[in-house]
């Protein structure tokens, strides 16, 4: 099969053909199913993607730890997956989730709690929706 035929099948067909990068990962975006708010961006390897499909819970691959993890296994802040979508060329995943508690390891509802502002040529960040739902120092004690 030619590359263009294969790409066309991946983009237009109904076969599940995730396209993992050289590290064996796909990018995953998790949004709140009720509000549409972006909660987090993470990565999945094949095992994380298959466990997410099989269990209905958010599973991810930590690049920093080199390990599989289930959202909430340490914090109790879990994700119930309501819908999974693949992008056009199947190299990115979109999870619509019911987030129980905070999505961010910093204790915030979303990982996107700072806005980029640019005034007078200076670029900085400002806090938005930055209230903590839990104290990470308490939750992630070793």
PyMOL commands that set and color helices and strands:
alter all, ss='L'
color gray80, all
select helices_A, chain A and resi 3-12+46-55+136-139
alter helices_A, ss='H'
color red, helices_A
select strands_A, chain A and resi 26-32+38-44+59-62+67-70+79-86+92-99+114-119+122-127
alter strands_A, ss='S'
color yellow, strands_A
deselect
rebuild
show_as cartoon
